Structures are given as C-alpha cells and as structure tokens.
Amino acid sequence: SLVKVSQWYPSSQLCSSCGHNAGKKHLHIREWICPECKAHHDRDINASINILNEGIKILQFV
C-alpha cells in the first residue's frame, strides 16, 4: 500500500518519543533535544519515524 502523508505534516517539529511540538527549526539544525521529554533527535531520523507513524494512522482509517 502507498499512503500519502501531507507535505504540511510537521514531521521534523514533533518529538517522535512523546509527540511534543517543539516548533520550526532552521535547516542548519540537524539535531535537537525535546524540551518536554529530553529525547535526543537527529532531525531526519525523527522526521522519518513521524512520517511512518502518521502513515500507519492513516491506514487504520481506510
């Protein structure tokens, strides 16, 4: 199955551990720490986890 996640989904802003929205970050910021749960994230890996989880959520409603 192919699931399309909106290009506006804030995948790099959300903590993939706790879901906290930490807001926009400049593109030069490659790593960040969630201010809520203190999880350390690589920007791209975190975003890919969030996109996967969002795709799974979308599939559950199809």
N, CA, C and O atoms as a MOPAC input file, in Angstrom:
PM7 MOZYME 1SCF
protein

 N      0.82700 1    -1.18700 1     0.00000 1
 C      0.00000 1     0.00000 1     0.00000 1
 C      0.86900 1     1.24800 1     0.00000 1
 O      1.92700 1     1.29100 1     0.62800 1
 N      0.41400 1     2.22600 1    -0.69600 1
 C      1.08000 1     3.52100 1    -0.70100 1
 C      0.17900 1     4.49600 1     0.04000 1
 O     -1.00100 1     4.63500 1    -0.28100 1
 N      0.73800 1     5.16000 1     1.02100 1
 C     -0.01000 1     6.13500 1     1.80900 1
 C      0.66300 1     7.48600 1     1.62900 1
 O      1.87600 1     7.60700 1     1.79900 1
 N     -0.11400 1     8.49500 1     1.28900 1
 C      0.43500 1     9.83000 1     1.11400 1
 C      0.20500 1    10.63800 1     2.38200 1
 O     -0.92700 1    10.82000 1     2.83000 1
 N      1.31500 1    11.12000 1     2.95200 1
 C      1.25600 1    11.99700 1     4.11300 1
 C      1.38500 1    13.42800 1     3.59300 1
 O      2.23600 1    13.70300 1     2.74700 1
 N      0.56800 1    14.31600 1     4.07900 1
 C      0.56500 1    15.70200 1     3.61100 1
 C      1.94900 1    16.33600 1     3.70800 1
 O      2.68400 1    16.10900 1     4.66900 1
 N      2.29000 1    17.12800 1     2.70200 1
 C      3.57000 1    17.84000 1     2.73700 1
 C      3.61700 1    18.85700 1     3.87100 1
 O      4.69300 1    19.32900 1     4.23800 1
 N      2.46400 1    19.19400 1     4.42200 1
 C      2.39100 1    20.16700 1     5.51200 1
 C      2.42800 1    19.51100 1     6.88800 1
 O      2.41200 1    20.20500 1     7.90500 1
 N      2.47800 1    18.18400 1     6.92900 1
 C      2.58500 1    17.48000 1     8.20600 1
 C      3.90900 1    17.88100 1     8.86400 1
 O      4.95600 1    17.76900 1     8.22800 1
 N      3.89300 1    18.34100 1    10.11300 1
 C      5.10100 1    18.88000 1    10.76000 1
 C      6.04600 1    17.79400 1    11.28500 1
 O      6.35500 1    17.76400 1    12.47600 1
 N      6.49900 1    16.91400 1    10.40800 1
 C      7.26400 1    15.74100 1    10.81700 1
 C      8.57100 1    16.06400 1    11.54300 1
 O      8.97500 1    15.31700 1    12.43400 1
 N      9.22800 1    17.14600 1    11.18400 1
 C     10.50100 1    17.47300 1    11.84900 1
 C     10.30600 1    18.33200 1    13.09600 1
 O     11.26600 1    18.61100 1    13.81400 1
 N      9.06500 1    18.75100 1    13.35500 1
 C      8.78500 1    19.56800 1    14.53100 1
 C      8.31600 1    18.74800 1    15.72500 1
 O      8.40800 1    19.19500 1    16.86900 1
 N      7.81000 1    17.54000 1    15.45300 1
 C      7.23300 1    16.70800 1    16.50200 1
 C      8.27200 1    15.75400 1    17.08300 1
 O      9.06400 1    15.16400 1    16.34800 1
 N      8.26200 1    15.61000 1    18.38200 1
 C      9.11100 1    14.62200 1    19.04800 1
 C      8.50800 1    13.24800 1    18.78300 1
 O      7.34600 1    13.00500 1    19.11000 1
 N      9.28900 1    12.35200 1    18.19600 1
 C      8.77200 1    11.01000 1    17.90400 1
 C      8.64700 1    10.15700 1    19.16400 1
 O      8.06700 1     9.07200 1    19.11600 1
 N      9.17500 1    10.62500 1    20.27600 1
 C      9.06800 1     9.88200 1    21.53800 1
 C      7.80000 1    10.24100 1    22.31000 1
 O      7.08500 1     9.35600 1    22.78000 1
 N      7.52100 1    11.55000 1    22.44200 1
 C      6.37900 1    11.95900 1    23.27500 1
 C      5.31100 1    12.73900 1    22.51600 1
 O      4.22500 1    12.96100 1    23.05200 1
 N      5.58800 1    13.16100 1    21.28200 1
 C      4.59800 1    13.87300 1    20.48400 1
 C      4.59700 1    15.38500 1    20.65700 1
 O      3.81700 1    16.08100 1    20.00700 1
 N      5.46200 1    15.90200 1    21.52700 1
 C      5.52200 1    17.34700 1    21.76800 1
 C      5.89700 1    18.08000 1    20.48100 1
 O      6.80400 1    17.65700 1    19.76300 1
 N      5.19800 1    19.17900 1    20.19300 1
 C      5.52600 1    20.00600 1    19.03700 1
 C      6.52000 1    21.07000 1    19.49300 1
 O      6.15700 1    22.01000 1    20.20100 1
 N      7.76500 1    20.91500 1    19.08400 1
 C      8.83500 1    21.81100 1    19.50000 1
 C      8.99200 1    23.00000 1    18.55500 1
 O      9.89900 1    23.81000 1    18.74600 1
 N      8.14700 1    23.12700 1    17.55500 1
 C      8.17500 1    24.27400 1    16.65600 1
 C      9.17900 1    24.14500 1    15.52800 1
 O      9.96300 1    23.19800 1    15.46100 1
 N      9.12800 1    25.13000 1    14.64400 1
 C     10.01100 1    25.14000 1    13.47600 1
 C     11.45900 1    25.32600 1    13.89800 1
 O     11.77200 1    25.97500 1    14.89500 1
 N     12.32400 1    24.72800 1    13.09500 1
 C     13.76400 1    24.85400 1    13.31100 1
 C     14.42500 1    25.23400 1    11.99800 1
 O     13.99300 1    24.80200 1    10.92900 1
 N     15.46000 1    26.03200 1    12.08000 1
 C     16.22300 1    26.36900 1    10.86900 1
 C     16.82100 1    25.09800 1    10.28400 1
 O     17.11600 1    24.15300 1    11.01500 1
 N     17.00000 1    25.07400 1     8.96900 1
 C     17.50800 1    23.87800 1     8.30100 1
 C     18.90700 1    23.47900 1     8.76100 1
 O     19.27600 1    22.31100 1     8.63900 1
 N     19.69000 1    24.41200 1     9.28100 1
 C     21.04500 1    24.06200 1     9.72500 1
 C     21.03600 1    23.29600 1    11.05200 1
 O     22.06000 1    22.74000 1    11.44900 1
 N     19.89500 1    23.26400 1    11.73500 1
 C     19.79600 1    22.49900 1    12.98000 1
 C     19.51400 1    21.05400 1    12.60000 1
 O     18.41500 1    20.72500 1    12.15600 1
 N     20.51400 1    20.18900 1    12.77800 1
 C     20.41300 1    18.79400 1    12.37800 1
 C     20.05100 1    17.86700 1    13.53900 1
 O     19.55700 1    16.76100 1    13.32000 1
 N     20.29500 1    18.31500 1    14.77000 1
 C     19.96100 1    17.54200 1    15.95900 1
 C     19.29000 1    18.46300 1    16.96100 1
 O     19.56700 1    19.66200 1    16.99800 1
 N     18.41700 1    17.90500 1    17.76400 1
 C     17.75500 1    18.70500 1    18.79100 1
 C     17.30700 1    17.81700 1    19.94400 1
 O     17.20200 1    16.59900 1    19.80100 1
 N     17.04900 1    18.43600 1    21.07700 1
 C     16.58700 1    17.73400 1    22.26600 1
 C     15.17900 1    18.23100 1    22.58600 1
 O     14.93300 1    19.43500 1    22.65200 1
 N     14.26800 1    17.29300 1    22.78200 1
 C     12.88400 1    17.64700 1    23.09800 1
 C     12.84000 1    18.34200 1    24.45800 1
 O     13.33400 1    17.79600 1    25.44500 1
 N     12.25900 1    19.53100 1    24.52200 1
 C     12.18600 1    20.23300 1    25.80300 1
 C     11.22600 1    19.56000 1    26.79700 1
 O     11.26600 1    19.85000 1    27.99300 1
 N     10.38000 1    18.67800 1    26.30700 1
 C      9.39200 1    18.02000 1    27.16200 1
 C      9.93800 1    16.73000 1    27.78700 1
 O      9.90200 1    16.56600 1    29.00600 1
 N     10.44700 1    15.81300 1    26.94600 1
 C     10.87800 1    14.50400 1    27.46300 1
 C     12.39200 1    14.31500 1    27.44200 1
 O     12.90500 1    13.29700 1    27.90600 1
 N     13.10500 1    15.30800 1    26.89700 1
 C     14.58000 1    15.31000 1    26.85000 1
 C     15.16500 1    14.25900 1    25.90400 1
 O     16.34800 1    13.93700 1    26.01300 1
 N     14.37200 1    13.71900 1    24.98400 1
 C     14.88400 1    12.76700 1    23.99400 1
 C     15.76200 1    13.52000 1    22.99100 1
 O     15.43000 1    14.62800 1    22.57000 1
 N     16.86800 1    12.91200 1    22.62200 1
 C     17.78600 1    13.48900 1    21.64500 1
 C     17.39800 1    12.97900 1    20.26300 1
 O     17.20900 1    11.77700 1    20.07500 1
 N     17.27800 1    13.88900 1    19.29000 1
 C     16.83500 1    13.50400 1    17.94800 1
 C     17.78800 1    13.97100 1    16.86900 1
 O     18.30800 1    15.08600 1    16.92100 1
 N     18.01200 1    13.10900 1    15.89200 1
 C     18.56500 1    13.50300 1    14.59900 1
 C     17.35800 1    13.97000 1    13.79700 1
 O     16.35600 1    13.25800 1    13.72500 1
 N     17.43500 1    15.13400 1    13.20200 1
 C     16.27900 1    15.73300 1    12.52700 1
 C     15.64600 1    14.80000 1    11.49400 1
 O     14.42700 1    14.63500 1    11.47500 1
 N     16.46900 1    14.18900 1    10.63300 1
 C     15.93000 1    13.36500 1     9.55600 1
 C     15.36400 1    12.04100 1    10.05800 1
 O     14.31800 1    11.59600 1     9.58500 1
 N     16.03600 1    11.41500 1    11.00100 1
 C     15.54300 1    10.15000 1    11.54700 1
 C     14.23800 1    10.38300 1    12.30000 1
 O     13.28500 1     9.61800 1    12.15100 1
 N     14.19700 1    11.43900 1    13.10800 1
 C     12.97800 1    11.77100 1    13.83900 1
 C     11.81900 1    12.01000 1    12.87000 1
 O     10.71700 1    11.50200 1    13.08000 1
 N     12.06400 1    12.78000 1    11.81400 1
 C     11.01300 1    13.07500 1    10.83300 1
 C     10.53200 1    11.79500 1    10.15400 1
 O      9.33300 1    11.62500 1     9.93200 1
 N     11.45400 1    10.89600 1     9.82500 1
 C     11.04600 1     9.66000 1     9.14400 1
 C     10.20600 1     8.77700 1    10.06000 1
 O      9.26700 1     8.12900 1     9.59700 1
 N     10.52600 1     8.74100 1    11.34000 1
 C      9.71300 1     7.98100 1    12.30300 1
 C      8.31000 1     8.58400 1    12.37900 1
 O      7.31800 1     7.85600 1    12.39400 1
 N      8.23100 1     9.91500 1    12.42700 1
 C      6.93100 1    10.58300 1    12.48900 1
 C      6.10400 1    10.34200 1    11.23000 1
 O      4.88900 1    10.16300 1    11.31300 1
 N      6.75000 1    10.33500 1    10.06600 1
 C      6.03900 1    10.08100 1     8.80700 1
 C      5.52800 1     8.64000 1     8.78100 1
 O      4.39700 1     8.39100 1     8.36500 1
 N      6.35400 1     7.69400 1     9.22200 1
 C      5.91500 1     6.29900 1     9.29500 1
 C      4.69400 1     6.16400 1    10.20100 1
 O      3.70100 1     5.54000 1     9.82700 1
 N      4.77100 1     6.75000 1    11.38900 1
 C      3.65800 1     6.65800 1    12.34200 1
 C      2.39200 1     7.31200 1    11.80800 1
 O      1.29500 1     6.79600 1    12.02300 1
 N      2.52500 1     8.43700 1    11.11800 1
 C      1.36300 1     9.11000 1    10.53500 1
 C      0.76300 1     8.25500 1     9.42400 1
 O     -0.45900 1     8.16600 1     9.30600 1
 N      1.61200 1     7.62400 1     8.60600 1
 C      1.11400 1     6.73300 1     7.55000 1
 C      0.33500 1     5.56000 1     8.13600 1
 O     -0.70000 1     5.16700 1     7.59900 1
 N      0.83400 1     5.00400 1     9.23300 1
 C      0.13100 1     3.90100 1     9.90100 1
 C     -1.22000 1     4.36900 1    10.42300 1
 O     -2.21600 1     3.65600 1    10.29900 1
 N     -1.25700 1     5.56900 1    11.01000 1
 C     -2.53700 1     6.11700 1    11.49300 1
 C     -3.53600 1     6.27500 1    10.33700 1
 O     -4.71100 1     5.93400 1    10.47200 1
 N     -3.05800 1     6.78900 1     9.21700 1
 C     -3.92800 1     6.99700 1     8.05300 1
 C     -4.47400 1     5.65300 1     7.56400 1
 O     -5.65500 1     5.55400 1     7.22900 1
 N     -3.63800 1     4.63200 1     7.52100 1
 C     -4.06600 1     3.30800 1     7.07100 1
 C     -5.15300 1     2.71800 1     7.96500 1
 O     -6.01500 1     1.98200 1     7.48500 1
 N     -5.12200 1     3.02800 1     9.23900 1
 C     -6.11400 1     2.48900 1    10.16300 1
 C     -7.51300 1     3.02500 1     9.87600 1
 O     -8.50500 1     2.40900 1    10.26600 1
 N     -7.59800 1     4.16100 1     9.20200 1
 C     -8.89600 1     4.77200 1     8.90300 1
 C     -9.37000 1     4.51300 1     7.49500 1
 O    -10.38900 1     5.06000 1     7.07300 1
 N     -8.64000 1     3.67900 1     6.75000 1
 C     -9.01700 1     3.38700 1     5.36000 1
 C     -9.84400 1     2.13500 1     5.29700 1
 O    -10.25900 1     1.72300 1     4.21400 1

